[in-house]
Amino acid sequence: QVQLVESGGGLVQPGGSLRLSCAGSRFNFSFSRYTMRWYRQAPGKERDVVARIDSVGITNYAEFVKGRFTISRDNAKNTVDLQMNSLKPDDTAVYYCNARAVRTLNEYWGQGTQVIVSS
C-alpha cells in the first residue's frame, strides 16, 4: 500500500512562508508515474485542490494561490514539496498530499499537516 507522509506544517504569521513536504513509499510503479497534488481543507469547508504537478513536471495552481505557492517534485527522493509564501489567514487549513497513478488512476492520500496563519 502506497504511503504518503506530510511534514512542515505549523503556525506562521500573515505574510510569512512555510514549506510542506510529502514523502512517499511503497509505490506500485515508479514515483515518476504518479501525478502529485496538494489539497487543503479548512474547517467546515470542502477539500480543494491547491496545486498539481504531473509526471513530466508540468504544474497547475488554484487561482487563490497563484503567484504565492510553488509545487515541485524530486523523483529520485520520492518527494513533492509545496513552498508557500505570502501566507494569508485564509490559507489556514489541513494540507493533504495526494498521489494518483497515471496508468490505473488509483489514488492515495497522506494524513495531512495543519497550517495555521495567524498573528
N, C-alpha and C positions, 0 to 999 in steps of 0.2 A: 504494500500500500504506500502510495506517494505520501511523503510527509513534508509539510511546509512550516517553517518556524520564523515568525516575525520578531524583530527586535528594533530598539531605537526610539520607541515612544516615550512620552513624558510630558512634563509641564514646561511651557515656554511662554514668554511674554509676547504680546502682539508685535509684529514686525520681526520677530526672531526666526530662527531656522532650526530644522531638525532633519536628520537623515534616517529614514527607515530602511531596514534590510530584511530580506526574506531568503532564508537558506533552505534549499530543497534537497531531498534524498529519496532513495528507493524508487526512482523513476523507472517506468517500464520501457521507455525509449530514451534516447539521448535528450538531455535537457534542452538542447537547441531546437528540438522538435515540439516544444511547448510554447504556446502564446501565453505570456505572463501579463497579469493585470493587478492593479491595486484598486480596491474598493474601499469605501468608507460608509459607516452607518452612525448617524447621530441619534441620540435618544428620541424615540417616538417617530423616527423617520425611516424611510426605506433605505436599503443598501444601494448606493450609487457607484458606478464605475468612475474612477478618478483618472487613471492612465493605463495605457496598454502599450506593450512592446511585442512585436511578433518575432518569428524565428530568425528573421534576417535583420532585425534591429529597427524596423520602421515603428515609429511611435505615434500615438494619438492621445489627446488630452481632453478632459471635460472642459467646457468653456470657463467654469468657475475657478480653474487652476492654471489655465494657460498663461505662460509667461512667469509663473511663480514656482511651479513644480517641474522636476525633470526625472523621468524614469530611465533606468539603464540596467543592463544585464551583463553578467560575466559568465559565459557558458563554460569556461574552464573550472569555475568555482561553484557552479550551480546556484548562483545568487542573482537576485534582482533587487535593486535599490530604488528608493524614492527620495530625492532631495527636495525638501520643502522650504522655500524661502518666503519672506514677507508674509508670515503667517497671520491669520486673522482669527478672531474668536469663532467665526462661523466654520472654521476648519476643525473645530473640536469634534472628535468622533473616534470610534474604534476603526482602525485601518486594518484591512484584511488583504492578504496575498492570495492570488488565485492562479492556478495553472490549468491550462486546457490543451490537451493533446491535439495536435494538428490532424493526426491520422484518424483518431477514434472519437474526438470531441469529448472524451471523458474529462471531467474537471475535478479539481481538488482545491481545498481551502486550508488556510492556516487558522490558528486560533484567535488571531487578532492582537493588535497592540494599541493601547489607549494613547491618544494625543489630546492634550488639553492646552488651549491657547487662552491665557488669562493673565491679567495684570494683578 
